[in-house]
Amino acid sequence: MIDFRYHLVSIVAVFLALAIGIVLGAAELQGPTYNLLNGTTAKLQNELNQANSQRNMAQEQANAGDAYAEAVESEVLRNLLVGQKLLIVTEPGAQGSVVSGITSAANDAGAEVTGQINLQAKFFDTSDTTQDSLNQINLDVASHAGITLDNSETYQQQAAQVIASEILTKSPGTSNGIAAGGAGQDTEAATMLSAYAYAGFLTTSGQPSTPATLAVVITPQTAPSDGSSDPLDLLLVPVAQEMAATSAATVVAGSSTGSGPGSPIAVLRSNNVANQVSTIDDADFVSGQSVVIQALAIQLDGGKPESYGFASNGASAVAPSAAPTPTASSSPSPTPTSSKKANK
Protein backbone atom coordinates (compact mmCIF):
# COMPACT_ATOMS: atom_id res chain seq x y z
CA MET A 1 0.00 0.00 0.00
CA ILE A 2 1.34 3.45 -0.98
CA ASP A 3 1.65 5.64 2.12
CA PHE A 4 1.48 9.38 2.61
CA ARG A 5 5.31 9.72 2.65
CA TYR A 6 5.46 8.37 -0.91
CA HIS A 7 2.90 10.97 -2.07
CA LEU A 8 4.80 13.76 -0.34
CA VAL A 9 8.10 12.75 -1.93
CA SER A 10 6.45 12.56 -5.36
CA ILE A 11 4.96 16.03 -5.04
CA VAL A 12 8.26 17.51 -3.90
CA ALA A 13 10.02 15.84 -6.83
CA VAL A 14 7.55 17.29 -9.32
CA PHE A 15 7.93 20.84 -8.01
CA LEU A 16 11.70 20.46 -7.85
CA ALA A 17 11.80 19.34 -11.49
CA LEU A 18 9.56 22.27 -12.46
CA ALA A 19 11.80 24.75 -10.67
CA ILE A 20 14.93 23.31 -12.30
CA GLY A 21 13.23 23.53 -15.72
CA ILE A 22 12.32 27.16 -15.21
CA VAL A 23 15.85 28.05 -14.16
CA LEU A 24 17.42 26.23 -17.08
CA GLY A 25 14.88 27.68 -19.55
CA ALA A 26 15.45 31.22 -18.34
CA ALA A 27 19.19 30.74 -18.61
CA GLU A 28 18.78 29.50 -22.19
CA LEU A 29 16.63 32.51 -23.12
CA GLN A 30 19.44 34.80 -22.09
CA GLY A 31 21.28 33.63 -25.16
CA PRO A 32 20.33 33.59 -28.90
CA THR A 33 16.59 33.03 -28.28
CA TYR A 34 16.29 36.10 -26.09
CA ASN A 35 18.22 38.20 -28.59
CA LEU A 36 15.95 37.02 -31.41
CA LEU A 37 12.79 37.86 -29.52
CA ASN A 38 14.15 41.23 -28.48
CA GLY A 39 15.12 42.06 -32.07
CA THR A 40 11.70 41.04 -33.39
CA THR A 41 9.96 43.21 -30.80
CA ALA A 42 12.10 46.21 -31.73
CA LYS A 43 11.36 45.67 -35.42
CA LEU A 44 7.60 45.47 -34.83
CA GLN A 45 7.70 48.59 -32.66
CA ASN A 46 9.53 50.46 -35.42
CA GLU A 47 6.96 49.36 -38.01
CA LEU A 48 4.15 50.49 -35.68
CA ASN A 49 5.77 53.89 -35.25
CA GLN A 50 6.10 54.27 -39.02
CA ALA A 51 2.45 53.28 -39.55
CA ASN A 52 1.32 55.80 -36.92
CA SER A 53 3.42 58.49 -38.57
CA GLN A 54 1.92 57.72 -41.99
CA ARG A 55 -1.58 57.75 -40.50
CA ASN A 56 -1.01 61.11 -38.84
CA MET A 57 0.37 62.55 -42.07
CA ALA A 58 -2.61 61.25 -44.05
CA GLN A 59 -4.98 62.79 -41.50
CA GLU A 60 -3.18 66.12 -41.73
CA GLN A 61 -3.42 66.02 -45.52
CA ALA A 62 -7.13 65.18 -45.32
CA ASN A 63 -7.72 68.04 -42.89
CA ALA A 64 -5.83 70.44 -45.14
CA GLY A 65 -7.79 69.28 -48.19
CA ASP A 66 -11.08 69.69 -46.39
CA ALA A 67 -10.08 73.13 -45.13
CA TYR A 68 -9.28 74.16 -48.71
CA ALA A 69 -12.59 72.72 -49.97
CA GLU A 70 -14.44 74.73 -47.34
CA ALA A 71 -12.56 77.90 -48.25
CA VAL A 72 -13.48 77.70 -51.95
CA GLU A 73 -16.90 76.04 -51.67
CA SER A 74 -18.97 79.21 -51.95
CA GLU A 75 -17.20 80.17 -55.18
CA VAL A 76 -17.27 76.67 -56.66
CA LEU A 77 -20.99 76.27 -56.02
CA ARG A 78 -22.15 79.85 -56.62
CA ASN A 79 -25.52 79.99 -58.46
CA LEU A 80 -25.50 76.29 -59.44
CA LEU A 81 -28.98 75.75 -57.96
CA VAL A 82 -30.55 79.19 -58.08
CA GLY A 83 -34.35 79.02 -57.85
CA GLN A 84 -34.38 75.38 -56.73
CA LYS A 85 -35.85 73.99 -53.53
CA LEU A 86 -34.27 71.00 -51.83
CA LEU A 87 -35.84 68.36 -49.57
CA ILE A 88 -33.57 66.32 -47.30
CA VAL A 89 -34.61 62.79 -46.30
CA THR A 90 -32.62 60.93 -43.64
CA GLU A 91 -32.50 57.26 -42.75
CA PRO A 92 -32.01 56.16 -39.11
CA GLY A 93 -28.38 56.71 -38.10
CA ALA A 94 -27.68 59.50 -40.58
CA GLN A 95 -24.83 61.75 -39.46
CA GLY A 96 -25.98 65.18 -38.28
CA SER A 97 -22.87 66.93 -39.58
CA VAL A 98 -23.58 65.54 -43.07
CA VAL A 99 -27.07 67.05 -42.97
CA SER A 100 -25.81 70.45 -41.83
CA GLY A 101 -22.93 70.38 -44.32
CA ILE A 102 -25.18 69.63 -47.30
CA THR A 103 -27.63 72.29 -46.14
CA SER A 104 -24.82 74.84 -46.04
CA ALA A 105 -23.54 73.76 -49.47
CA ALA A 106 -27.04 74.04 -50.95
CA ASN A 107 -27.34 77.59 -49.59
CA ASP A 108 -23.98 78.43 -51.15
CA ALA A 109 -25.38 77.21 -54.48
CA GLY A 110 -28.42 79.47 -54.18
CA ALA A 111 -30.95 76.76 -53.36
CA GLU A 112 -33.46 76.79 -50.51
CA VAL A 113 -33.60 73.77 -48.20
CA THR A 114 -37.32 73.55 -47.45
CA GLY A 115 -37.11 71.02 -44.64
CA GLN A 116 -36.17 67.58 -43.49
CA ILE A 117 -38.02 64.24 -43.29
CA ASN A 118 -36.42 61.80 -40.87
CA LEU A 119 -37.53 58.24 -41.54
CA GLN A 120 -37.75 56.30 -38.27
CA ALA A 121 -36.87 52.66 -37.55
CA LYS A 122 -40.60 51.87 -37.54
CA PHE A 123 -40.77 52.80 -41.23
CA PHE A 124 -38.49 49.83 -41.97
CA ASP A 125 -40.19 47.41 -39.57
CA THR A 126 -41.64 44.41 -41.43
CA SER A 127 -43.74 42.98 -38.58
CA ASP A 128 -47.40 42.31 -39.44
CA THR A 129 -48.81 44.90 -37.04
CA THR A 130 -46.56 47.68 -38.30
CA GLN A 131 -47.15 46.73 -41.92
CA ASP A 132 -50.93 46.81 -41.41
CA SER A 133 -50.67 50.28 -39.87
CA LEU A 134 -48.49 51.59 -42.71
CA ASN A 135 -50.77 50.07 -45.33
CA GLN A 136 -53.85 51.74 -43.83
CA ILE A 137 -52.19 55.16 -43.83
CA ASN A 138 -51.06 54.63 -47.43
CA LEU A 139 -54.61 53.79 -48.50
CA ASP A 140 -56.17 56.71 -46.64
CA VAL A 141 -53.71 59.32 -47.90
CA ALA A 142 -53.64 57.99 -51.47
CA SER A 143 -57.43 57.94 -51.64
CA HIS A 144 -57.66 61.54 -50.41
CA ALA A 145 -54.93 62.74 -52.79
CA GLY A 146 -56.14 60.75 -55.80
CA ILE A 147 -52.94 58.68 -56.03
CA THR A 148 -53.12 55.19 -57.52
CA LEU A 149 -50.90 52.83 -55.56
CA ASP A 150 -48.98 50.01 -57.21
CA ASN A 151 -50.13 46.85 -55.42
CA SER A 152 -46.99 44.99 -56.51
CA GLU A 153 -44.83 47.26 -54.35
CA THR A 154 -43.99 46.95 -50.67
CA TYR A 155 -45.88 49.17 -48.23
CA GLN A 156 -42.68 51.17 -47.64
CA GLN A 157 -42.33 51.85 -51.36
CA GLN A 158 -46.00 52.82 -51.55
CA ALA A 159 -45.40 55.24 -48.67
CA ALA A 160 -42.38 56.66 -50.50
CA GLN A 161 -44.55 57.01 -53.61
CA VAL A 162 -47.17 58.96 -51.67
CA ILE A 163 -44.62 61.21 -49.97
CA ALA A 164 -42.71 61.91 -53.18
CA SER A 165 -45.89 62.53 -55.20
CA GLU A 166 -47.19 65.02 -52.66
CA ILE A 167 -43.96 66.98 -52.13
CA LEU A 168 -41.56 66.62 -55.06
CA THR A 169 -42.01 68.19 -58.47
CA LYS A 170 -39.90 68.44 -61.61
CA SER A 171 -40.60 72.14 -62.15
CA PRO A 172 -40.19 75.01 -59.67
CA GLY A 173 -43.43 76.61 -58.52
CA THR A 174 -45.68 73.60 -59.04
CA SER A 175 -47.20 71.02 -56.72
CA ASN A 176 -48.99 67.91 -58.00
CA GLY A 177 -49.10 69.58 -61.40
CA ILE A 178 -50.86 72.69 -60.02
CA ALA A 179 -49.23 76.05 -59.52
CA ALA A 180 -48.21 76.35 -55.91
CA GLY A 181 -48.41 80.12 -55.91
CA GLY A 182 -45.15 80.84 -54.13
CA ALA A 183 -42.95 79.33 -51.49
CA GLY A 184 -45.67 78.37 -48.99
CA GLN A 185 -46.38 74.88 -47.72
CA ASP A 186 -48.77 72.57 -49.53
CA THR A 187 -51.73 71.89 -47.23
CA GLU A 188 -52.36 68.36 -48.51
CA ALA A 189 -48.68 67.51 -48.19
CA ALA A 190 -48.62 68.82 -44.62
CA THR A 191 -51.66 66.69 -43.73
CA MET A 192 -50.05 63.64 -45.32
CA LEU A 193 -46.80 64.06 -43.37
CA SER A 194 -48.75 64.54 -40.15
CA ALA A 195 -50.49 61.19 -40.67
CA TYR A 196 -47.20 59.30 -41.01
CA ALA A 197 -45.59 61.30 -38.18
CA TYR A 198 -48.49 60.67 -35.77
CA ALA A 199 -48.08 56.91 -36.32
CA GLY A 200 -44.32 57.12 -35.62
CA PHE A 201 -43.06 56.37 -39.13
CA LEU A 202 -41.20 59.68 -39.50
CA THR A 203 -40.45 63.05 -37.95
CA THR A 204 -40.04 66.39 -39.67
CA SER A 205 -38.26 69.70 -39.23
CA GLY A 206 -38.48 72.95 -41.18
CA GLN A 207 -41.20 73.06 -43.83
CA PRO A 208 -40.82 69.80 -45.78
CA SER A 209 -44.35 70.08 -47.18
CA THR A 210 -43.20 72.98 -49.35
CA PRO A 211 -42.96 71.72 -52.96
CA ALA A 212 -39.33 70.89 -53.81
CA THR A 213 -37.59 70.08 -57.08
CA LEU A 214 -34.56 68.33 -55.59
CA ALA A 215 -34.09 65.54 -53.06
CA VAL A 216 -31.09 64.29 -51.11
CA VAL A 217 -31.37 61.04 -49.18
CA ILE A 218 -28.76 60.66 -46.42
CA THR A 219 -27.83 57.13 -45.35
CA PRO A 220 -26.56 55.80 -41.99
CA GLN A 221 -23.16 56.73 -40.62
CA THR A 222 -21.98 53.12 -40.28
CA ALA A 223 -22.36 49.96 -42.35
CA PRO A 224 -23.47 46.63 -40.81
CA SER A 225 -20.57 45.24 -38.79
CA ASP A 226 -20.89 41.80 -40.38
CA GLY A 227 -20.87 43.20 -43.92
CA SER A 228 -24.36 41.91 -44.66
CA SER A 229 -27.40 43.64 -46.05
CA ASP A 230 -30.35 44.47 -43.82
CA PRO A 231 -33.90 45.76 -44.48
CA LEU A 232 -32.71 49.35 -44.13
CA ASP A 233 -30.29 48.85 -47.01
CA LEU A 234 -32.70 47.02 -49.27
CA LEU A 235 -35.50 49.56 -48.81
CA LEU A 236 -33.25 52.45 -49.83
CA VAL A 237 -33.51 51.29 -53.44
CA PRO A 238 -37.30 51.72 -53.82
CA VAL A 239 -37.31 54.90 -51.72
CA ALA A 240 -34.64 56.47 -53.96
CA GLN A 241 -36.48 55.24 -57.04
CA GLU A 242 -39.70 57.00 -56.02
CA MET A 243 -37.82 60.22 -55.22
CA ALA A 244 -36.07 60.15 -58.59
CA ALA A 245 -39.30 59.54 -60.49
CA THR A 246 -41.00 62.69 -59.20
CA SER A 247 -38.10 65.14 -58.73
CA ALA A 248 -35.89 67.02 -61.14
CA ALA A 249 -32.82 65.39 -59.53
CA THR A 250 -32.13 63.05 -56.61
CA VAL A 251 -28.84 62.21 -54.87
CA VAL A 252 -28.10 59.62 -52.20
CA ALA A 253 -25.30 60.68 -49.86
CA GLY A 254 -23.44 58.68 -47.23
CA SER A 255 -20.36 58.90 -45.04
CA SER A 256 -17.01 57.31 -45.84
CA THR A 257 -17.24 54.93 -42.88
CA GLY A 258 -20.81 53.91 -43.69
CA SER A 259 -20.46 53.11 -47.39
CA GLY A 260 -18.62 49.79 -47.32
CA PRO A 261 -19.88 46.29 -48.19
CA GLY A 262 -23.50 45.70 -47.23
CA SER A 263 -24.18 49.42 -46.75
CA PRO A 264 -27.15 51.22 -48.34
CA ILE A 265 -24.79 52.95 -50.78
CA ALA A 266 -23.27 49.62 -51.85
CA VAL A 267 -26.68 47.98 -52.31
CA LEU A 268 -27.95 50.91 -54.37
CA ARG A 269 -24.86 50.99 -56.57
CA SER A 270 -25.39 47.34 -57.48
CA ASN A 271 -28.99 48.04 -58.55
CA ASN A 272 -30.37 49.49 -61.80
CA VAL A 273 -31.74 52.42 -59.78
CA ALA A 274 -28.15 53.70 -59.78
CA ASN A 275 -28.90 54.89 -63.32
CA GLN A 276 -31.53 57.25 -61.91
CA VAL A 277 -29.76 58.76 -58.89
CA SER A 278 -26.22 59.90 -58.18
CA THR A 279 -24.45 58.52 -55.12
CA ILE A 280 -21.76 60.18 -53.01
CA ASP A 281 -20.04 58.08 -50.35
CA ASP A 282 -17.85 60.74 -48.68
CA ALA A 283 -20.37 63.41 -47.71
CA ASP A 284 -18.80 63.53 -44.24
CA PHE A 285 -16.12 65.68 -45.90
CA VAL A 286 -16.72 69.21 -47.18
CA SER A 287 -15.44 68.14 -50.60
CA GLY A 288 -18.07 65.37 -50.70
CA GLN A 289 -20.81 67.81 -49.71
CA SER A 290 -19.78 70.04 -52.61
CA VAL A 291 -19.98 67.06 -54.95
CA VAL A 292 -23.55 66.40 -53.75
CA ILE A 293 -24.53 69.83 -55.05
CA GLN A 294 -22.54 69.43 -58.26
CA ALA A 295 -24.23 66.07 -58.92
CA LEU A 296 -27.65 67.69 -58.55
CA ALA A 297 -26.63 70.48 -60.93
CA ILE A 298 -25.38 68.00 -63.52
CA GLN A 299 -28.67 66.09 -63.46
CA LEU A 300 -30.64 69.34 -63.72
CA ASP A 301 -28.62 70.17 -66.83
CA GLY A 302 -29.48 66.82 -68.42
CA GLY A 303 -26.38 64.91 -67.34
CA LYS A 304 -26.52 61.31 -66.22
CA PRO A 305 -26.21 60.16 -62.61
CA GLU A 306 -22.82 58.89 -61.45
CA SER A 307 -21.22 57.39 -58.34
CA TYR A 308 -18.67 59.65 -56.65
CA GLY A 309 -16.28 59.22 -53.74
CA PHE A 310 -13.83 56.47 -52.83
CA ALA A 311 -13.04 53.73 -55.33
CA SER A 312 -12.83 51.25 -52.44
CA ASN A 313 -16.54 51.93 -51.83
CA GLY A 314 -17.45 51.36 -55.47
CA ALA A 315 -17.30 54.94 -56.74
CA SER A 316 -16.34 55.51 -60.36
CA ALA A 317 -14.81 58.97 -59.77
CA VAL A 318 -13.86 61.29 -56.93
CA ALA A 319 -15.86 64.14 -58.43
CA PRO A 320 -17.31 65.19 -61.79
CA SER A 321 -14.57 65.33 -64.41
CA ALA A 322 -15.84 68.73 -65.50
CA ALA A 323 -17.26 70.97 -62.80
CA PRO A 324 -20.79 72.16 -63.63
CA THR A 325 -21.50 75.82 -64.25
CA PRO A 326 -24.70 77.81 -63.75
CA THR A 327 -27.19 77.38 -66.60
CA ALA A 328 -28.21 80.31 -68.73
CA SER A 329 -31.57 80.44 -66.93
CA SER A 330 -29.90 80.88 -63.56
CA SER A 331 -29.89 84.49 -62.43
CA PRO A 332 -27.01 85.61 -60.22
CA SER A 333 -27.88 86.15 -56.62
CA PRO A 334 -25.91 86.97 -53.47
CA THR A 335 -24.35 83.93 -51.90
CA PRO A 336 -25.75 83.36 -48.40
CA THR A 337 -23.20 83.37 -45.65
CA SER A 338 -22.87 79.85 -44.32
CA SER A 339 -21.47 78.56 -41.08
CA LYS A 340 -19.63 75.28 -41.47
CA LYS A 341 -19.46 72.65 -38.76
CA ALA A 342 -16.72 70.10 -38.30
CA ASN A 343 -17.50 67.11 -40.48
CA LYS A 344 -15.31 64.48 -38.97
ROZAMAR-97263 format. One record per residue (C-alpha): x, y negated, z negated; residue in one letter. Coordinates in nm, 2 decimals, always signed. Each point is the difference from the previous one (the first is absolute). Layout:
REM ROZAMAR-97263
((X, Y, Z), A)
...
***
This chain:
REM ROZAMAR-97263
((+0.00, +0.00, +0.00), M)
((+0.13, -0.34, +0.10), I)
((+0.04, -0.22, -0.31), D)
((-0.02, -0.38, -0.05), F)
((+0.38, -0.03, +0.00), R)
((+0.02, +0.13, +0.35), Y)
((-0.26, -0.26, +0.12), H)
((+0.19, -0.28, -0.18), L)
((+0.33, +0.11, +0.16), V)
((-0.17, +0.01, +0.35), S)
((-0.14, -0.34, -0.04), I)
((+0.33, -0.15, -0.11), V)
((+0.17, +0.17, +0.29), A)
((-0.25, -0.15, +0.25), V)
((+0.04, -0.35, -0.13), F)
((+0.38, +0.03, -0.02), L)
((+0.01, +0.12, +0.37), A)
((-0.22, -0.30, +0.10), L)
((+0.22, -0.25, -0.18), A)
((+0.31, +0.15, +0.16), I)
((-0.17, -0.02, +0.34), G)
((-0.09, -0.37, -0.05), I)
((+0.35, -0.09, -0.10), V)
((+0.16, +0.19, +0.29), L)
((-0.25, -0.15, +0.24), G)
((+0.06, -0.35, -0.12), A)
((+0.37, +0.05, +0.03), A)
((-0.04, +0.12, +0.36), E)
((-0.22, -0.30, +0.09), L)
((+0.28, -0.23, -0.10), Q)
((+0.19, +0.12, +0.31), G)
((-0.10, +0.00, +0.37), P)
((-0.37, +0.06, -0.06), T)
((-0.03, -0.31, -0.22), Y)
((+0.19, -0.21, +0.25), N)
((-0.23, +0.12, +0.28), L)
((-0.31, -0.09, -0.19), L)
((+0.14, -0.33, -0.10), N)
((+0.09, -0.09, +0.36), G)
((-0.34, +0.11, +0.13), T)
((-0.17, -0.22, -0.26), T)
((+0.21, -0.30, +0.09), A)
((-0.07, +0.05, +0.37), K)
((-0.38, +0.02, -0.06), L)
((+0.01, -0.31, -0.21), Q)
((+0.18, -0.19, +0.27), N)
((-0.25, +0.11, +0.26), E)
((-0.29, -0.11, -0.23), L)
((+0.17, -0.34, -0.05), N)
((+0.03, -0.04, +0.38), Q)
((-0.36, +0.10, +0.05), A)
((-0.12, -0.25, -0.26), N)
((+0.21, -0.27, +0.17), S)
((-0.15, +0.08, +0.34), Q)
((-0.35, +0.00, -0.15), R)
((+0.06, -0.34, -0.17), N)
((+0.14, -0.14, +0.33), M)
((-0.30, +0.13, +0.19), A)
((-0.24, -0.16, -0.25), Q)
((+0.18, -0.33, +0.02), E)
((-0.02, +0.01, +0.38), Q)
((-0.37, +0.08, -0.02), A)
((-0.06, -0.28, -0.24), N)
((+0.19, -0.24, +0.22), A)
((-0.20, +0.11, +0.31), G)
((-0.33, -0.04, -0.18), D)
((+0.10, -0.34, -0.13), A)
((+0.08, -0.11, +0.36), Y)
((-0.33, +0.15, +0.13), A)
((-0.18, -0.20, -0.27), E)
((+0.18, -0.32, +0.10), A)
((-0.09, +0.02, +0.37), V)
((-0.34, +0.17, -0.03), E)
((-0.21, -0.32, +0.03), S)
((+0.18, -0.10, +0.32), E)
((-0.01, +0.35, +0.15), V)
((-0.37, +0.04, -0.07), L)
((-0.12, -0.35, +0.06), R)
((-0.33, -0.02, +0.19), N)
((+0.00, +0.37, +0.09), L)
((-0.35, +0.06, -0.14), L)
((-0.16, -0.35, +0.01), V)
((-0.37, +0.02, -0.02), G)
((-0.01, +0.36, -0.12), Q)
((-0.15, +0.14, -0.32), K)
((+0.16, +0.30, -0.17), L)
((-0.15, +0.26, -0.22), L)
((+0.22, +0.21, -0.23), I)
((-0.10, +0.35, -0.10), V)
((+0.20, +0.19, -0.27), T)
((+0.01, +0.36, -0.09), E)
((+0.05, +0.11, -0.36), P)
((+0.36, -0.05, -0.10), G)
((+0.07, -0.28, +0.25), A)
((+0.29, -0.23, -0.11), Q)
((-0.12, -0.34, -0.12), G)
((+0.31, -0.17, +0.13), S)
((-0.07, +0.14, +0.35), V)
((-0.35, -0.15, -0.01), V)
((+0.13, -0.35, -0.12), S)
((+0.29, +0.01, +0.25), G)
((-0.23, +0.08, +0.30), I)
((-0.24, -0.27, -0.12), T)
((+0.28, -0.25, -0.01), S)
((+0.13, +0.10, +0.35), A)
((-0.35, -0.02, +0.15), A)
((-0.03, -0.36, -0.14), N)
((+0.33, -0.08, +0.15), D)
((-0.14, +0.12, +0.34), A)
((-0.30, -0.23, -0.03), G)
((-0.26, +0.27, -0.08), A)
((-0.25, +0.00, -0.29), E)
((-0.01, +0.30, -0.23), V)
((-0.37, +0.03, -0.08), T)
((+0.02, +0.25, -0.28), G)
((+0.09, +0.34, -0.11), Q)
((-0.18, +0.34, -0.02), I)
((+0.16, +0.24, -0.24), N)
((-0.11, +0.36, +0.06), L)
((-0.03, +0.19, -0.32), Q)
((+0.09, +0.36, -0.08), A)
((-0.37, +0.08, +0.00), K)
((-0.02, -0.09, +0.37), F)
((+0.23, +0.30, +0.08), F)
((-0.17, +0.24, -0.24), D)
((-0.14, +0.30, +0.18), T)
((-0.21, +0.14, -0.28), S)
((-0.37, +0.07, +0.08), D)
((-0.14, -0.26, -0.24), T)
((+0.22, -0.28, +0.13), T)
((-0.06, +0.10, +0.36), Q)
((-0.37, -0.01, -0.05), D)
((+0.02, -0.35, -0.15), S)
((+0.22, -0.13, +0.28), L)
((-0.23, +0.15, +0.26), N)
((-0.30, -0.16, -0.15), Q)
((+0.16, -0.35, +0.00), I)
((+0.11, +0.06, +0.36), N)
((-0.35, +0.08, +0.11), L)
((-0.16, -0.29, -0.19), D)
((+0.25, -0.26, +0.13), V)
((+0.01, +0.13, +0.36), A)
((-0.38, +0.01, +0.01), S)
((-0.03, -0.36, -0.12), H)
((+0.28, -0.12, +0.24), A)
((-0.12, +0.19, +0.30), G)
((+0.32, +0.21, +0.02), I)
((-0.02, +0.35, +0.15), T)
((+0.22, +0.24, -0.19), L)
((+0.19, +0.28, +0.16), D)
((-0.11, +0.31, -0.18), N)
((+0.31, +0.19, +0.11), S)
((+0.22, -0.23, -0.21), E)
((+0.08, +0.03, -0.37), T)
((-0.19, -0.22, -0.25), Y)
((+0.32, -0.20, -0.06), Q)
((+0.04, -0.06, +0.38), Q)
((-0.37, -0.10, +0.01), Q)
((+0.06, -0.24, -0.28), A)
((+0.30, -0.15, +0.18), A)
((-0.21, -0.03, +0.31), Q)
((-0.27, -0.20, -0.19), V)
((+0.26, -0.22, -0.17), I)
((+0.19, -0.07, +0.32), A)
((-0.32, -0.06, +0.20), S)
((-0.13, -0.25, -0.25), E)
((+0.32, -0.20, -0.06), I)
((+0.24, +0.04, +0.30), L)
((-0.04, -0.16, +0.34), T)
((+0.21, -0.02, +0.31), K)
((-0.07, -0.37, +0.06), S)
((+0.04, -0.29, -0.25), P)
((-0.32, -0.16, -0.12), G)
((-0.23, +0.30, +0.05), T)
((-0.15, +0.26, -0.23), S)
((-0.18, +0.31, +0.13), N)
((-0.01, -0.17, +0.34), G)
((-0.18, -0.31, -0.14), I)
((+0.17, -0.33, -0.05), A)
((+0.10, -0.04, -0.36), A)
((-0.02, -0.37, +0.00), G)
((+0.32, -0.07, -0.18), G)
((+0.22, +0.15, -0.26), A)
((-0.27, +0.09, -0.25), G)
((-0.07, +0.35, -0.13), Q)
((-0.24, +0.23, +0.18), D)
((-0.29, +0.07, -0.23), T)
((-0.07, +0.35, +0.13), E)
((+0.37, +0.09, -0.03), A)
((+0.01, -0.13, -0.36), A)
((-0.31, +0.21, -0.09), T)
((+0.16, +0.31, +0.16), M)
((+0.33, -0.05, -0.19), L)
((-0.20, -0.04, -0.33), S)
((-0.17, +0.33, +0.06), A)
((+0.33, +0.19, +0.03), Y)
((+0.16, -0.20, -0.28), A)
((-0.29, +0.06, -0.24), Y)
((+0.04, +0.38, +0.05), A)
((+0.38, -0.02, -0.07), G)
((+0.12, +0.07, +0.35), F)
((+0.19, -0.33, +0.04), L)
((+0.07, -0.33, -0.15), T)
((+0.05, -0.34, +0.17), T)
((+0.17, -0.33, -0.05), S)
((-0.02, -0.32, +0.20), G)
((-0.27, -0.02, +0.26), Q)
((+0.04, +0.33, +0.20), P)
((-0.35, -0.03, +0.14), S)
((+0.11, -0.29, +0.21), T)
((+0.02, +0.13, +0.37), P)
((+0.37, +0.08, +0.08), A)
((+0.17, +0.08, +0.33), T)
((+0.30, +0.18, -0.15), L)
((+0.05, +0.28, -0.25), A)
((+0.30, +0.12, -0.20), V)
((-0.03, +0.33, -0.19), V)
((+0.26, +0.03, -0.28), I)
((+0.10, +0.36, -0.10), T)
((+0.12, +0.13, -0.34), P)
((+0.34, -0.09, -0.14), Q)
((+0.12, +0.36, -0.03), T)
((-0.04, +0.31, +0.21), A)
((-0.11, +0.34, -0.16), P)
((+0.29, +0.14, -0.20), S)
((-0.03, +0.34, +0.16), D)
((+0.00, -0.14, +0.35), G)
((-0.35, +0.13, +0.08), S)
((-0.30, -0.17, +0.14), S)
((-0.29, -0.09, -0.23), D)
((-0.36, -0.13, +0.07), P)
((+0.12, -0.36, -0.04), L)
((+0.24, +0.06, +0.29), D)
((-0.24, +0.18, +0.23), L)
((-0.28, -0.26, -0.05), L)
((+0.22, -0.29, +0.10), L)
((-0.02, +0.12, +0.36), V)
((-0.38, -0.04, +0.04), P)
((+0.00, -0.32, -0.21), V)
((+0.27, -0.16, +0.23), A)
((-0.19, +0.13, +0.30), Q)
((-0.32, -0.18, -0.10), E)
((+0.19, -0.32, -0.08), M)
((+0.17, +0.00, +0.34), A)
((-0.32, +0.07, +0.19), A)
((-0.17, -0.32, -0.13), T)
((+0.29, -0.24, -0.05), S)
((+0.22, -0.19, +0.24), A)
((+0.31, +0.16, -0.16), A)
((+0.07, +0.23, -0.29), T)
((+0.33, +0.09, -0.17), V)
((+0.07, +0.26, -0.27), V)
((+0.28, -0.11, -0.23), A)
((+0.19, +0.20, -0.27), G)
((+0.30, -0.02, -0.22), S)
((+0.34, +0.16, +0.08), S)
((-0.02, +0.24, -0.29), T)
((-0.36, +0.10, +0.08), G)
((+0.03, +0.08, +0.37), S)
((+0.19, +0.33, -0.01), G)
((-0.13, +0.35, +0.09), P)
((-0.36, +0.06, -0.10), G)
((-0.07, -0.37, -0.05), S)
((-0.29, -0.18, +0.16), P)
((+0.23, -0.17, +0.25), I)
((+0.15, +0.33, +0.11), A)
((-0.34, +0.16, +0.04), V)
((-0.13, -0.29, +0.21), L)
((+0.31, -0.01, +0.22), R)
((-0.05, +0.37, +0.09), S)
((-0.36, -0.07, +0.11), N)
((-0.14, -0.15, +0.32), N)
((-0.13, -0.29, -0.20), V)
((+0.36, -0.13, +0.00), A)
((-0.08, -0.12, +0.35), N)
((-0.26, -0.24, -0.14), Q)
((+0.17, -0.15, -0.30), V)
((+0.36, -0.11, -0.07), S)
((+0.18, +0.14, -0.31), T)
((+0.26, -0.17, -0.21), I)
((+0.18, +0.21, -0.27), D)
((+0.21, -0.26, -0.16), D)
((-0.25, -0.27, -0.10), A)
((+0.16, -0.01, -0.35), D)
((+0.27, -0.22, +0.17), F)
((-0.06, -0.35, +0.13), V)
((+0.13, +0.11, +0.34), S)
((-0.27, +0.27, +0.01), G)
((-0.27, -0.24, -0.10), Q)
((+0.10, -0.22, +0.29), S)
((-0.02, +0.29, +0.23), V)
((-0.35, +0.07, -0.11), V)
((-0.10, -0.34, +0.12), I)
((+0.20, +0.04, +0.33), Q)
((-0.17, +0.33, +0.06), A)
((-0.35, -0.16, -0.03), L)
((+0.11, -0.28, +0.23), A)
((+0.12, +0.25, +0.26), I)
((-0.33, +0.19, +0.00), Q)
((-0.19, -0.32, +0.02), L)
((+0.20, -0.09, +0.31), D)
((-0.09, +0.34, +0.16), G)
((+0.31, +0.19, -0.11), G)
((-0.01, +0.36, -0.11), K)
((+0.03, +0.11, -0.36), P)
((+0.34, +0.13, -0.11), E)
((+0.16, +0.15, -0.32), S)
((+0.25, -0.23, -0.17), Y)
((+0.24, +0.05, -0.29), G)
((+0.25, +0.27, -0.09), F)
((+0.08, +0.28, +0.25), A)
((+0.02, +0.25, -0.29), S)
((-0.37, -0.07, -0.06), N)
((-0.10, +0.05, +0.37), G)
((+0.02, -0.35, +0.12), A)
((+0.10, -0.06, +0.37), S)
((+0.15, -0.35, -0.06), A)
((+0.09, -0.23, -0.29), V)
((-0.20, -0.28, +0.15), A)
((-0.14, -0.11, +0.34), P)
((+0.27, -0.01, +0.26), S)
((-0.12, -0.34, +0.11), A)
((-0.15, -0.23, -0.27), A)
((-0.35, -0.12, +0.08), P)
((-0.07, -0.36, +0.06), T)
((-0.32, -0.20, -0.05), P)
((-0.25, +0.04, +0.29), T)
((-0.10, -0.29, +0.21), A)
((-0.34, -0.01, -0.18), S)
((+0.17, -0.05, -0.33), S)
((+0.00, -0.36, -0.12), S)
((+0.29, -0.11, -0.22), P)
((-0.09, -0.06, -0.36), S)
((+0.20, -0.08, -0.31), P)
((+0.15, +0.31, -0.16), T)
((-0.14, +0.05, -0.35), P)
((+0.26, +0.00, -0.27), T)
((+0.03, +0.36, -0.14), S)
((+0.14, +0.12, -0.32), S)
((+0.19, +0.33, +0.04), K)
((+0.01, +0.26, -0.27), K)
((+0.28, +0.26, -0.05), A)
((-0.08, +0.30, +0.22), N)
((+0.22, +0.26, -0.15), K)
***
